[in-house]
């Protein structure tokens, strides 16, 4: 990204780390302290309860954007990418993400061709960069999901045996988060993370 360094620094090019997260009932389970002679359990009412989220971190500012979605699929990734385009209207986006099938789908390729078609690669509105296969440790947004799920586990006593209380805690953890991860700074060392 060296050729774009100045344009990234000025905010003309926005680098975003994107991924989806699937929150499930089991995410509330973790290690807790309790009497050594008693087993501590957290009742799980519905193992199939699930909420998916798409999230993005702005590499320069550390700003976190998360929206709940119905599923991790091509339809929803197109909606999320369009949301980001509107959020950063008039800016070129560099999207860094994993190799999920819907990140490489025919529909997404057609969307990008329609958006970028006829432009030189340097002028593309959206450029997609794929992390190495099976390497979630490369994507800073994975740290967000881990911290938010850890928050839920640390607050398990506030769960009211409803999946809604789990999603509320997850979103509370996201809202309280400051995205200042070493991994995020390693990609753009001159970033303006607050």
N, C-alpha and C positions, 0 to 999 in steps of 0.2 A: 504494500500500500504506500510505499515511499513516494510514487508520483502524485499521490493524492494528499500527502501529509499537510500541506498548506491549506488545501480546500477542506480537509477534515477539521483542522484547527480553527478555521473561520466559520465552520458550520454549514458550508455549502454542500458538503458530502457528509451524510449521516451514516455511521457504522452501527448496525444493530445486531445484537446476539439474540437469537430467537429459539424458542423451544416450547413444547407443550408439556403440561403436567396433568396427570390423572390422579386426583385425590380420591381415595377409597376409605371405607370404614376402617380397614386394618391400619391405616396410617396413624390412627390415634394410639395404637399400641406401641409401647416402647419399654424401656427400663424404668421402673419406679421403686421407691423404697417402701418397705412395709415390715411388719413383724416377721422375724425369721421363722417362726413356727406356723405362719399362715401364708397361703398362696394369695397373691394380689391379682385380681382379675378385673378386666373392664368388659362388661357385657357388650357384645356386638349384635345389634338387632337385625340388621340387614347387610349381609356380606356383599351384596350386589350393588349397593348404593355407590354412586360414582359421580364425580363432577370433574370435567376437563377444563383446563385453562390454557390460553395462549399468552405467552409473555415475551417481552423484548426489553433489553437494556441498551440504552444509548451509551456507546463506548466512551464518548468524550465527557459526558456530564454525569453518567451513572443513573440517569432518570429511568425509572421502572414503569412500564406500561403492561397491565395485565387485564385480560377480559375473560369472563367465563364463556364457555362454548358448549355446544351439545356433544361434540365428539372431535377427536383428532383425525381429520380427513381433509381431502382436497377442497371440498366446499368451504369448510371453516378456515383453512389456511388462506384461501383466496379472499375471504371476508376480512381476515386479520391483516393481510398485506395491504388491502385497499384502505383499511382503517389507518394503517401507518402512513400510507401515501397522503391521505388527507391531513393527518396530524403534522406531517412535514411537507406540506404543500410547496411545490417549486424547488424542492431539494432532491438531489440524487441520493438514493439509498443503496448501501452495501449491506446485504443480509447474510449473516454468517449463521449456519445451522447444520444439523446433522443430515444424514442421508436417508431419512424416512421416505417411504415410497411416495407419499403425497407431496413431498418437497421436490420430487422429480417427475410428477405426473404429467401426462399429456396435456391436461387442462391448464396446469400451471405454465408449462412451456408455451402453450398457445397464448395465454394471457401476457407473458413476458414478451413474446414475439410481437404481439399487437401493440404493446407499450413501447418497446425498444426498436421495433422494426424500422430499418432505413437509417438508423443512427449509428455513428461510429461507436465502438465499445466504450471509449472514454466519455461519451455523451449519454450512455444508457441511463434511464431513469432508475432502474433497479438492476443491480448486479448481485448474483447469488454466489456465495462462497461456501463450499461444503467442508466441514471438519473431517478429520480422518475417521474411517469406519470404526465403530465400536469404541469411541473415545469421548464419552460424556465429560471427562475431566477437562477437556479443552474448552468447553462452553461455559462462560460465566453465569448464564441463567440457571444452570444446574445448581449452583451455590444458592441461588434464590429459593428454588424449590426445596432444597435440603433445609435451609434455615426456617422456612415457613412450616415445614412438616415437623421439625424439631420443636418449634414454638407450640404446635398443636399437642405434641407429646408431653411437653412440659406443663401444659395447661389442661391435661386430660381430666382433672378433677372438675373442670367447668363444663365438660360435655354433659348434656342432659339426656343422654341415650337417644338422641336424634341425630341424623346425619346433617341436618341443617346447622346444629350447634358445631359440628366439626368444620363445615365450610365457613361458618362465621369466624371461628378461631383462626382458620387458615388465612382468610382475608384480613383479619385483624393483624396477624403476623406480617403479612405482606405490606400493609399500610404503615406499620411501625418500622419497616426495614430501611436501612441506609445501605445502598449498594456501593460499598467501597471494598471490594475484594482484591486481594493481591493479583489474582488471575486477570481481573479486568484491567488493572493498571499495567500488567505485563505486555498487553497488546499495544496500548497507546500510552507510553510513559508520560507524555506531556498533557494528559487529559485533565479536565477541570473538575474532577469529582469533588463534591463538597463533603 
